[in-house]
Structures are given as structure tokens and as C-alpha cells.
Amino acid sequence: MLKQIVHHARSGADVTYIPGNHDEMFRQWLPIGLEICGIRMCRESEHITADGKRLLIMHGDEFDSVVRYAKFLALLGDWAYTTALVVNRWFNAVRRRLGYPYWSLSAWLKRQVKEAVKAIDRFEGALASEARRRGFDGVVCGHIHHAEMRDVQGVRYLNCGDWVESCTALVEHHDGRLELLDWAELNRLSFFSPRQVRVPETA
């Protein structure tokens, strides 16, 4: 995956890397405009879709009160999340041996926690408010590993999720239409009915 991204960047594609709380050591280089292998690093960016919508692009941890004000809780949560990913890997190894498709145990556990659901709602509201305040049509972020695409407070909230736990990605079609791809769901559909799966053409 990384080799493909570097290849596209060296071939002329505009690639921007936005560090988050898991790789915040890179943020100290942002003021000097660091660029590696044609990949530009910055704290946030702007994207204009093919149909003219202005989107604010950021990681999103700046709007997570736990990360900003309670480092100990953030580290504890990070440890719990890492542990859940390890368990998830073994869990799915067993499922594969039994002939079942991939299923995210860690994502399911997160959805069961009521306070986590409330935190997600607050996070989405904070990001949407910031985008609206700055005159954007929408905001694209990650951080909470919860893929979502919906209208919040009059702006489009787009969370790409992640490629580790939920295996999701946000893509733009040639006409500006945005879509969330769920690899796990596509894999499940392929598992049960291979001929019915079609991966959408993306920009």
C-alpha cells in the first residue's frame, strides 16, 4: 500500500499526509513544510470536489477532549484499543479456519459502549461546527475509527474510518459523488455471492 502511494506521488499525483495522535512526532516538522518522496505533510488541507464542494480535511484528534486534556486516559484507551486489535486478529484467524468471512470484533465492542456512542456524537458535532464556522461545505476526518457519511448541523460530515480495524475508505467519483467503501462488507458479499460484487469505479 505505502509503495503504491509513493509511486503515485512520484508520478505526479497530489498526495497530502496529515499526521494524527498516533504519529504526532511528525507534527514538529509541519512548520518547515516537510515533503518526503513527493508527499506533502501538513496539519490540515482543503479539497474541492468535482462538483465544486469545499471540504476541510483534518485528522480530527484536535477535537477529542480525551486526547487533548487527559493524556493518561488517552494512553490507557490506546492500550485497550491495541489489545482489542490483537484479539480481533486471533478471533478472525479462527473464523477463517471455520470458513467464515472477516468480522470486526473490536468495532463491535466499541459500538456496544453507550458512552463511546455519546462521545462519537460530540466529536461529529464539534467537527461539523468547525467546518461551518470556516465556510466549508463539509469536513473529512478520521481519528475515531468510525466510518460515517451524513449531514450534521447543515454540513457534510465524512469520516473515512480506518484501514486497520474497520477496513473502510472514502472515495470520490468523477462526478463529485462521495462514497464510503467497506472492504469487510465487500468481502462478505464476495464470500456468499462472488458474481454479485462490483467495486465502484473511483476517481
MARBA-3410 file (N, C-alpha, C, O; in Angstrom, 1 decimal):
203
0.8,-1.2,0.0,0.0,0.0,0.0,0.9,1.3,0.0,0.7,2.2,-0.8 ~ 1.9,1.3,0.9,2.7,2.5,1.0,3.5,2.7,-0.3,3.7,3.8,-0.8 ~ 4.0,1.6,-0.9,4.8,1.7,-2.1,3.9,2.2,-3.2,4.4,3.0,-4.1 ~ 2.6,1.8,-3.3,1.7,2.3,-4.3,1.5,3.8,-4.1,1.4,4.6,-5.1 ~ 1.3,4.3,-2.9,1.1,5.7,-2.6,2.3,6.5,-3.1,2.2,7.6,-3.7
3.5,6.1,-2.7,4.8,6.7,-3.1,4.9,6.8,-4.6,5.3,7.8,-5.2 ~ 4.6,5.6,-5.2,4.6,5.6,-6.7,3.7,6.6,-7.3,4.1,7.3,-8.3 ~ 2.5,6.7,-6.8,1.5,7.7,-7.4,2.1,9.2,-7.2,2.0,10.0,-8.0 ~ 2.7,9.4,-6.0,3.2,10.7,-5.7,4.3,11.1,-6.6,4.4,12.2,-7.1 ~ 5.2,10.1,-6.9,6.3,10.4,-7.8,5.9,10.5,-9.2,6.6,11.0,-10.1
4.7,10.0,-9.5,4.2,10.0,-10.9,3.4,11.3,-11.1,2.8,11.5,-12.2 ~ 3.3,12.2,-10.1,2.6,13.4,-10.3,1.3,13.6,-9.6,0.7,14.7,-9.6 ~ 0.9,12.6,-8.9,-0.4,12.7,-8.1,-0.1,13.6,-6.9,0.9,13.6,-6.3 ~ -1.2,14.4,-6.6,-1.1,15.3,-5.4,-1.4,14.5,-4.1,-2.6,14.2,-3.9 ~ -0.4,14.2,-3.3,-0.6,13.4,-2.1,-0.3,14.2,-0.9,0.8,14.7,-0.8
-1.2,14.3,0.0,-1.0,15.0,1.3,-1.2,14.1,2.4,-2.1,13.3,2.5 ~ -0.2,14.1,3.4,-0.2,13.3,4.6,-0.5,14.2,5.8,0.3,15.1,6.0 ~ -1.6,13.9,6.5,-1.9,14.6,7.7,-1.7,13.8,9.0,-2.4,12.8,9.2 ~ -0.6,14.1,9.8,-0.4,13.3,11.0,-1.5,13.4,12.0,-2.2,14.4,12.1 ~ -1.7,12.4,12.8,-2.6,12.4,13.9,-2.0,12.1,15.2,-0.8,12.2,15.4
-2.8,11.7,16.2,-2.3,11.5,17.5,-1.4,10.3,17.6,-0.5,10.2,18.5 ~ -1.5,9.3,16.7,-0.6,8.1,16.7,0.8,8.4,16.1,1.7,7.6,16.3 ~ 0.9,9.5,15.4,2.2,9.8,14.7,2.5,11.3,14.9,2.9,12.0,14.0 ~ 2.1,11.8,16.1,2.3,13.3,16.3,3.7,13.7,16.3,4.0,15.0,16.3 ~ 4.7,12.8,16.4,6.1,13.2,16.3,6.4,14.0,15.0,7.3,14.7,14.9
5.6,13.7,14.0,5.8,14.4,12.7,5.4,15.8,12.7,5.8,16.6,11.9 ~ 4.5,16.1,13.6,3.9,17.5,13.6,5.0,18.6,13.9,4.8,19.7,13.5 ~ 6.0,18.2,14.6,7.1,19.2,14.8,7.8,19.7,13.5,8.4,20.7,13.5 ~ 7.6,18.9,12.5,8.2,19.3,11.2,7.2,20.0,10.3,7.6,20.5,9.2 ~ 6.0,20.1,10.7,5.0,20.8,9.8,5.3,22.2,9.5,5.1,22.7,8.3
5.8,23.0,10.5,6.0,24.5,10.2,7.1,24.7,9.1,7.1,25.7,8.5 ~ 8.0,23.7,8.9,9.0,23.9,7.9,8.6,23.3,6.5,9.3,23.4,5.5 ~ 7.3,22.8,6.4,6.8,22.4,5.2,7.5,21.1,4.7,8.0,21.1,3.5 ~ 7.6,20.1,5.5,8.3,18.9,5.1,7.6,18.1,4.0,6.3,18.1,3.9 ~ 8.4,17.6,3.0,7.9,16.9,1.9,8.8,15.7,1.7,10.0,15.9,1.6
8.3,14.5,1.7,9.0,13.3,1.5,8.5,12.5,0.3,7.3,12.1,0.2 ~ 9.4,12.2,-0.6,9.1,11.4,-1.8,7.8,12.0,-2.5,7.0,11.2,-3.1 ~ 7.7,13.3,-2.6,6.6,13.9,-3.3,5.4,14.0,-2.4,4.3,14.5,-2.9 ~ 5.4,13.5,-1.2,4.2,13.5,-0.3,4.3,14.7,0.6,5.3,14.8,1.4 ~ 3.4,15.6,0.6,3.4,16.9,1.4,2.8,16.6,2.7,1.7,15.9,2.8
3.4,17.1,3.8,2.8,16.9,5.1,2.3,18.2,5.6,3.0,19.2,5.5 ~ 1.1,18.2,6.2,0.5,19.4,6.8,-0.5,19.0,7.8,-1.0,17.9,7.9 ~ -0.9,20.0,8.6,-1.8,19.8,9.7,-3.3,19.6,9.2,-4.0,18.8,9.8 ~ -3.6,20.3,8.2,-4.9,20.2,7.6,-4.8,20.6,6.1,-3.8,21.1,5.7 ~ -5.9,20.3,5.4,-5.9,20.7,4.0,-7.3,21.0,3.5,-8.2,20.9,4.3
-7.4,21.4,2.3,-8.7,21.7,1.7,-8.8,20.9,0.4,-7.9,20.8,-0.4 ~ -10.0,20.3,0.1,-10.3,19.6,-1.1,-11.5,20.1,-1.7,-12.6,20.3,-1.1 ~ -11.5,20.4,-3.0,-12.7,20.8,-3.8,-13.1,19.7,-4.7,-12.3,19.2,-5.5 ~ -14.3,19.2,-4.5,-14.8,18.0,-5.2,-15.1,18.4,-6.7,-15.1,19.6,-7.0 ~ -15.3,17.4,-7.5,-15.6,17.7,-8.9,-16.8,18.5,-9.2,-16.9,19.2,-10.2
-17.7,18.5,-8.2,-19.0,19.3,-8.3,-18.9,20.6,-7.5,-19.9,21.2,-7.3 ~ -17.7,21.0,-7.1,-17.5,22.3,-6.5,-17.7,22.4,-5.0,-17.7,23.5,-4.5 ~ -17.8,21.3,-4.3,-17.9,21.4,-2.8,-16.6,21.5,-2.1,-15.6,20.8,-2.4 ~ -16.5,22.5,-1.2,-15.3,22.7,-0.4,-15.3,21.9,0.8,-16.2,22.0,1.7 ~ -14.2,21.0,1.0,-14.2,20.1,2.2,-12.9,20.4,3.0,-11.8,20.6,2.4
-13.1,20.5,4.3,-12.0,20.7,5.2,-11.5,19.3,5.5,-12.2,18.4,5.9 ~ -10.2,19.1,5.4,-9.6,17.8,5.7,-8.7,17.9,6.9,-7.7,18.7,6.9 ~ -8.9,17.1,7.9,-8.1,17.1,9.1,-8.2,15.7,9.8,-9.1,14.9,9.5 ~ -7.2,15.4,10.6,-7.2,14.1,11.3,-8.4,14.1,12.3,-9.1,13.1,12.3 ~ -8.5,15.1,13.1,-9.7,15.2,14.0,-9.3,15.1,15.5,-10.2,15.4,16.3
-8.1,14.7,15.8,-7.8,14.5,17.3,-7.8,15.8,18.0,-7.9,15.8,19.2 ~ -7.7,16.9,17.3,-7.7,18.2,17.9,-9.0,18.5,18.6,-9.1,19.3,19.5 ~ -10.1,17.7,18.2,-11.4,17.9,18.8,-11.8,16.8,19.7,-13.0,16.7,20.0 ~ -10.9,16.0,20.1,-11.1,14.9,21.0,-10.6,15.4,22.4,-9.4,15.5,22.6 ~ -11.6,15.6,23.3,-11.2,16.2,24.6,-10.3,15.2,25.4,-9.5,15.7,26.2
-10.5,13.9,25.2,-9.7,13.0,26.0,-8.2,13.1,25.5,-7.3,13.1,26.4 ~ -8.0,13.1,24.2,-6.6,13.2,23.7,-6.0,14.6,24.1,-4.8,14.6,24.4 ~ -6.8,15.6,24.1,-6.2,17.0,24.4,-6.0,17.2,25.9,-5.0,17.9,26.2 ~ -6.9,16.8,26.7,-6.8,17.2,28.1,-6.5,16.0,29.1,-6.3,16.3,30.3 ~ -6.5,14.8,28.7,-6.3,13.7,29.6,-5.4,12.6,28.9,-5.9,11.6,28.4
-4.1,12.9,28.9,-3.1,12.1,28.2,-3.1,10.7,28.8,-3.0,9.7,28.0 ~ -3.3,10.6,30.1,-3.2,9.2,30.7,-4.4,8.4,30.2,-4.2,7.2,29.9 ~ -5.6,9.0,30.2,-6.8,8.2,29.7,-6.6,7.9,28.2,-7.0,6.9,27.7 ~ -5.9,8.8,27.4,-5.7,8.6,26.0,-4.8,7.4,25.9,-5.0,6.5,25.0 ~ -3.7,7.3,26.7,-2.8,6.2,26.6,-3.4,4.9,27.0,-3.2,3.8,26.4
-4.3,5.0,28.1,-5.0,3.8,28.5,-6.0,3.3,27.4,-6.0,2.1,27.1 ~ -6.6,4.2,26.8,-7.5,3.9,25.7,-6.8,3.3,24.5,-7.3,2.4,23.9 ~ -5.6,3.9,24.2,-4.8,3.4,23.1,-4.4,1.9,23.4,-4.4,1.1,22.5 ~ -4.0,1.6,24.7,-3.6,0.3,25.0,-4.8,-0.7,24.9,-4.6,-1.8,24.3 ~ -5.9,-0.3,25.3,-7.1,-1.1,25.2,-7.5,-1.4,23.8,-7.9,-2.5,23.4
-7.3,-0.3,22.9,-7.6,-0.5,21.5,-6.7,-1.4,20.8,-7.1,-2.3,20.0 ~ -5.4,-1.3,21.2,-4.4,-2.2,20.6,-4.6,-3.6,21.0,-4.5,-4.5,20.2 ~ -5.0,-3.8,22.3,-5.3,-5.2,22.8,-6.5,-5.8,22.0,-6.5,-6.9,21.6 ~ -7.5,-4.9,21.8,-8.7,-5.4,21.0,-8.3,-5.8,19.6,-8.9,-6.7,19.1 ~ -7.4,-5.1,19.0,-7.0,-5.4,17.6,-6.2,-6.8,17.6,-6.4,-7.5,16.7
-5.4,-7.0,18.7,-4.7,-8.3,18.7,-5.7,-9.4,18.9,-5.7,-10.5,18.2 ~ -6.7,-9.3,19.8,-7.7,-10.3,20.0,-8.5,-10.4,18.7,-8.9,-11.6,18.3 ~ -8.8,-9.3,18.0,-9.6,-9.3,16.8,-8.9,-10.2,15.7,-9.5,-10.9,14.9 ~ -7.5,-10.1,15.7,-6.7,-10.8,14.7,-6.8,-12.3,14.9,-7.1,-13.1,14.0 ~ -6.7,-12.7,16.2,-6.8,-14.1,16.5,-8.3,-14.6,16.3,-8.5,-15.8,15.8
-9.2,-13.8,16.7,-10.6,-14.1,16.5,-10.9,-14.4,15.0,-11.6,-15.4,14.7 ~ -10.4,-13.6,14.2,-10.7,-13.8,12.7,-9.9,-14.9,12.1,-10.3,-15.5,11.1 ~ -8.8,-15.2,12.7,-8.0,-16.4,12.3,-8.8,-17.6,12.5,-8.8,-18.5,11.7 ~ -9.5,-17.7,13.7,-10.3,-18.8,14.0,-11.5,-18.9,13.0,-11.9,-19.9,12.5 ~ -12.1,-17.7,12.7,-13.3,-17.6,11.8,-12.9,-18.1,10.4,-13.6,-18.8,9.8
-11.7,-17.8,10.0,-11.2,-18.2,8.6,-11.1,-19.7,8.6,-11.5,-20.4,7.6 ~ -10.5,-20.3,9.7,-10.4,-21.8,9.7,-11.7,-22.5,9.7,-11.9,-23.6,9.2 ~ -12.8,-21.8,10.3,-14.1,-22.4,10.3,-14.9,-22.0,9.0,-16.0,-22.5,8.9 ~ -14.3,-21.3,8.1,-14.9,-21.0,6.9,-15.8,-19.7,6.9,-16.6,-19.6,6.0 ~ -15.6,-18.8,7.9,-16.4,-17.6,8.0,-15.6,-16.4,7.5,-14.4,-16.4,7.6
-16.3,-15.4,6.9,-15.6,-14.2,6.4,-15.2,-13.3,7.6,-15.5,-13.5,8.8 ~ -14.4,-12.3,7.2,-13.9,-11.3,8.2,-15.1,-10.6,8.9,-16.1,-10.2,8.3 ~ -14.9,-10.4,10.2,-15.9,-9.6,11.1,-15.1,-8.9,12.2,-14.3,-9.6,12.9 ~ -15.3,-7.6,12.3,-14.5,-6.8,13.3,-15.1,-6.9,14.7,-16.1,-6.3,15.0 ~ -14.4,-7.7,15.5,-14.8,-7.8,16.9,-14.6,-6.5,17.7,-15.4,-6.1,18.5
-13.4,-5.8,17.4,-13.1,-4.6,18.1,-14.1,-3.5,17.8,-14.5,-2.7,18.7 ~ -14.5,-3.4,16.5,-15.5,-2.4,16.1,-16.9,-2.7,16.8,-17.6,-1.8,17.2 ~ -17.2,-4.0,16.9,-18.5,-4.3,17.5,-18.5,-4.0,19.0,-19.5,-3.5,19.5 ~ -17.4,-4.3,19.7,-17.2,-4.0,21.1,-17.4,-2.5,21.4,-18.0,-2.0,22.3 ~ -16.8,-1.7,20.5,-16.9,-0.2,20.6,-18.3,0.3,20.5,-18.7,1.2,21.2
-19.0,-0.3,19.6,-20.4,0.1,19.3,-21.3,-0.2,20.5,-22.4,0.4,20.7 ~ -20.9,-1.2,21.3,-21.8,-1.6,22.4,-21.7,-0.7,23.7,-22.5,-0.7,24.5 ~ -20.6,0.1,23.7,-20.4,1.0,24.8,-21.2,2.3,24.7,-20.9,3.1,23.7 ~ -22.2,2.5,25.5,-23.0,3.7,25.4,-22.3,5.0,25.4,-22.6,5.9,24.6 ~ -21.3,5.1,26.3,-20.6,6.4,26.4,-19.7,6.6,25.2,-19.5,7.8,24.8
-19.3,5.6,24.6,-18.5,5.7,23.3,-19.4,6.3,22.2,-18.9,7.1,21.4 ~ -20.6,5.8,22.2,-21.6,6.4,21.2,-21.8,7.9,21.4,-21.9,8.6,20.5 ~ -22.0,8.2,22.7,-22.2,9.7,23.0,-20.9,10.5,22.6,-21.1,11.6,22.1 ~ -19.7,9.9,22.9,-18.5,10.6,22.5,-18.4,10.8,21.0,-17.9,11.9,20.5 ~ -18.8,9.8,20.2,-18.8,9.9,18.8,-19.7,11.0,18.3,-19.4,11.8,17.4
-20.9,11.1,18.9,-21.9,12.2,18.6,-21.3,13.6,18.9,-21.4,14.5,18.1 ~ -20.6,13.7,20.0,-20.0,15.0,20.4,-18.9,15.4,19.4,-18.7,16.5,19.0 ~ -18.1,14.3,19.1,-17.0,14.5,18.1,-17.5,15.0,16.8,-17.0,16.0,16.2 ~ -18.5,14.3,16.3,-19.1,14.7,15.0,-19.6,16.1,15.0,-19.4,16.9,14.0 ~ -20.3,16.5,16.1,-20.8,17.8,16.2,-19.8,18.9,16.2,-19.9,19.9,15.6
-18.7,18.6,16.9,-17.6,19.6,17.0,-16.9,19.8,15.7,-16.6,20.9,15.3 ~ -16.7,18.7,14.9,-16.0,18.8,13.6,-17.0,19.6,12.6,-16.5,20.4,11.9 ~ -18.3,19.3,12.7,-19.2,19.9,11.8,-19.3,21.4,12.1,-19.4,22.2,11.2 ~ -19.3,21.8,13.4,-19.4,23.2,13.8,-18.1,24.0,13.2,-18.3,25.1,12.8 ~ -17.0,23.3,13.3,-15.7,24.0,12.9,-15.8,24.2,11.4,-15.4,25.3,10.9
-16.3,23.2,10.6,-16.4,23.3,9.2,-17.3,24.4,8.8,-17.1,25.2,7.9 ~ -18.5,24.5,9.4,-19.5,25.5,9.2,-19.0,26.9,9.5,-19.2,27.8,8.8 ~ -18.3,27.0,10.6,-17.7,28.3,11.1,-16.8,28.9,10.0,-16.7,30.1,9.9 ~ -16.0,28.0,9.4,-15.0,28.4,8.4,-15.5,28.4,7.0,-14.7,28.6,6.1 ~ -16.8,28.2,6.8,-17.4,28.4,5.5,-17.2,27.2,4.6,-17.4,27.3,3.4
-16.9,26.0,5.1,-16.8,24.8,4.3,-18.1,24.1,4.1,-19.0,24.3,4.9 ~ -18.2,23.4,3.0,-19.5,22.6,2.8,-19.5,21.3,3.6,-20.5,20.7,3.8 ~ -18.3,20.8,4.0,-18.2,19.6,4.7,-16.8,19.4,5.3,-15.9,20.2,5.1 ~ -16.7,18.3,6.1,-15.4,18.0,6.7,-15.1,16.6,6.6,-16.0,15.7,6.7 ~ -13.8,16.3,6.3,-13.4,14.9,6.2,-12.4,14.6,7.3,-11.4,15.4,7.4
-12.6,13.6,8.0,-11.6,13.3,9.2,-11.5,11.8,9.4,-12.1,11.0,8.6 ~ -10.8,11.4,10.4,-10.7,10.0,10.8,-10.7,10.0,12.3,-11.7,10.3,12.9 ~ -9.6,9.6,12.9,-9.3,9.6,14.3,-10.2,8.6,15.1,-9.6,7.7,15.8 ~ -11.5,8.6,15.1,-12.3,7.7,16.0,-12.6,6.4,15.4,-13.3,5.6,16.0 ~ -12.0,6.1,14.2,-12.2,4.8,13.6,-13.6,4.4,13.4,-14.0,3.2,13.4
-14.5,5.3,13.1,-15.9,5.0,12.9,-16.3,5.7,11.6,-16.6,6.9,11.6 ~ -16.4,4.9,10.6,-16.8,5.4,9.3,-18.2,5.9,9.3,-19.1,5.3,9.7 ~ -18.4,7.1,8.7,-19.7,7.7,8.7,-19.8,8.8,7.6,-18.8,9.4,7.3 ~ -21.0,8.9,7.0,-21.2,9.9,6.0,-22.6,10.4,6.1,-23.6,9.7,5.7 ~ -22.8,11.6,6.7,-24.1,12.2,6.9,-24.1,13.7,7.1,-23.0,14.2,7.3
-25.2,14.3,7.1,-25.3,15.7,7.3,-25.4,16.0,8.8,-26.3,15.4,9.5 ~ -24.6,16.9,9.3,-24.6,17.3,10.7,-24.5,18.8,10.8,-23.6,19.4,10.3 ~ -25.6,19.4,11.4,-25.6,20.8,11.5,-25.5,21.6,10.2,-24.9,22.7,10.2 ~ -26.0,21.1,9.2,-26.0,21.8,7.9,-24.8,21.6,7.0,-24.8,22.1,5.9 ~ -23.8,20.8,7.5,-22.7,20.5,6.7,-22.5,19.0,6.5,-23.1,18.2,7.3
-21.7,18.6,5.5,-21.5,17.1,5.3,-20.4,16.7,6.2,-19.2,17.1,6.1 ~ -20.7,15.7,7.1,-19.6,15.1,7.9,-19.2,13.8,7.3,-20.1,12.9,7.0 ~ -17.9,13.6,7.0,-17.4,12.4,6.3,-16.2,11.9,7.1,-15.2,12.5,7.2 ~ -16.4,10.7,7.7,-15.3,10.1,8.4,-14.9,8.8,7.7,-15.8,7.9,7.4 ~ -13.7,8.8,7.2,-13.2,7.7,6.4,-13.0,6.4,7.2,-12.8,5.3,6.6
-13.1,6.4,8.5,-12.9,5.2,9.3,-11.4,4.9,9.3,-10.6,5.8,9.7 ~ -11.0,3.7,9.0,-9.6,3.3,9.0,-9.4,2.1,8.2,-10.3,1.4,7.8 ~ -8.1,1.8,7.9,-7.8,0.6,7.1,-7.1,-0.5,7.9,-6.5,-1.4,7.4 ~ -7.3,-0.4,9.2,-6.8,-1.4,10.2,-7.9,-2.2,10.8,-7.8,-3.4,10.9 ~ -8.8,-1.5,11.4,-9.9,-2.1,12.2,-11.1,-2.4,11.3,-11.6,-3.5,11.1
-11.7,-1.3,10.8,-13.0,-1.5,10.0,-12.8,-1.6,8.5,-13.7,-1.9,7.8 ~ -11.5,-1.4,8.1,-11.2,-1.6,6.6,-12.1,-0.7,5.7,-12.8,-1.3,4.8 ~ -12.2,0.5,6.0,-13.1,1.4,5.2,-12.2,2.5,4.5,-11.1,2.9,5.0 ~ -12.8,3.1,3.5,-12.1,4.2,2.8,-13.1,5.1,2.2,-14.2,4.7,1.8 ~ -12.8,6.4,2.0,-13.7,7.4,1.4,-13.2,7.6,0.0,-12.0,8.0,-0.2
-14.0,7.5,-1.0,-13.6,7.8,-2.4,-14.5,8.8,-3.0,-15.7,9.0,-2.6 ~ -14.0,9.5,-4.1,-14.8,10.4,-4.8,-14.9,9.9,-6.3,-13.9,9.5,-6.9 ~ -16.1,9.9,-6.8,-16.3,9.5,-8.2,-16.0,10.7,-9.1,-15.9,11.9,-8.6 ~ -16.0,10.5,-10.4,-15.6,11.5,-11.3,-16.7,12.7,-11.4,-16.3,13.8,-11.8 ~ -17.9,12.4,-10.9,-18.9,13.5,-10.9,-19.0,14.2,-9.6,-19.8,15.1,-9.4
-18.0,13.9,-8.7,-18.0,14.6,-7.4,-18.8,13.8,-6.3,-18.7,14.2,-5.1 ~ -19.5,12.7,-6.7,-20.2,11.9,-5.7,-19.2,11.2,-4.7,-18.2,10.6,-5.2 ~ -19.5,11.3,-3.4,-18.6,10.7,-2.4,-19.2,9.4,-1.9,-20.4,9.3,-1.8 ~ -18.4,8.4,-1.7,-18.9,7.1,-1.2,-17.9,6.5,-0.2,-16.7,6.6,-0.4 ~ -18.5,5.8,0.8,-17.7,5.0,1.7,-17.6,3.6,1.2,-18.6,3.0,1.0
-16.4,3.1,1.1,-16.2,1.7,0.7,-15.9,0.9,2.0,-15.0,1.3,2.8 ~ -16.6,-0.2,2.1,-16.4,-1.1,3.3,-15.8,-2.4,2.8,-16.6,-3.2,2.2 ~ -14.5,-2.6,2.9,-13.9,-3.8,2.4,-14.4,-5.0,3.0,-14.6,-6.0,2.3 ~ -14.6,-5.0,4.3,-15.2,-6.2,5.0,-16.5,-6.6,4.5,-16.8,-7.7,4.3 ~ -17.4,-5.6,4.2,-18.7,-5.9,3.6,-18.6,-6.4,2.2,-19.3,-7.4,1.9
-17.7,-5.8,1.4,-17.5,-6.3,0.1,-17.0,-7.8,0.1,-17.3,-8.6,-0.7 ~ -16.1,-8.0,1.1,-15.5,-9.4,1.3,-16.6,-10.4,1.7,-16.6,-11.5,1.2 ~ -17.5,-9.9,2.5,-18.7,-10.8,2.9,-19.6,-11.1,1.8,-20.0,-12.2,1.6 ~ -19.8,-10.1,1.0,-20.7,-10.3,-0.2,-20.0,-11.2,-1.2,-20.7,-12.1,-1.8 ~ -18.7,-11.0,-1.4,-17.9,-11.9,-2.3,-17.9,-13.3,-1.8,-18.0,-14.3,-2.5
-17.9,-13.5,-0.4,-17.8,-14.8,0.2,-19.1,-15.6,-0.1,-19.1,-16.8,-0.4 ~ -20.2,-14.9,0.0,-21.5,-15.5,-0.2,-22.0,-15.6,-1.6,-22.7,-16.5,-2.0 ~ -21.7,-14.5,-2.4,-22.2,-14.4,-3.8,-21.2,-13.7,-4.6,-21.3,-12.5,-4.9 ~ -20.1,-14.4,-5.1,-19.0,-13.7,-5.8,-19.4,-13.0,-7.1,-18.8,-11.9,-7.4 ~ -20.4,-13.4,-7.8,-20.8,-12.8,-9.0,-21.5,-11.5,-8.8,-21.7,-10.7,-9.8
-22.0,-11.2,-7.6,-22.8,-10.0,-7.4,-22.0,-8.8,-6.9,-22.6,-7.7,-6.8 ~ -20.7,-9.0,-6.7,-19.9,-7.9,-6.1,-19.3,-7.1,-7.2,-18.7,-7.7,-8.1 ~ -19.4,-5.8,-7.1,-18.8,-4.9,-8.1,-18.2,-3.8,-7.3,-18.9,-3.0,-6.6 ~ -16.9,-3.6,-7.4,-16.2,-2.5,-6.7,-16.4,-1.2,-7.6,-16.1,-1.2,-8.7 ~ -17.0,-0.2,-7.0,-17.3,1.0,-7.8,-16.1,1.7,-8.4,-15.0,1.7,-7.8
-16.2,2.2,-9.6,-15.1,3.0,-10.2,-14.9,4.3,-9.4,-15.9,5.0,-9.2 ~ -13.7,4.5,-9.1,-13.4,5.7,-8.3,-12.5,6.7,-9.1,-11.8,6.3,-10.0 ~ -12.4,7.9,-8.6,-11.6,8.9,-9.2,-10.1,8.7,-8.8,-9.3,9.4,-9.3
END
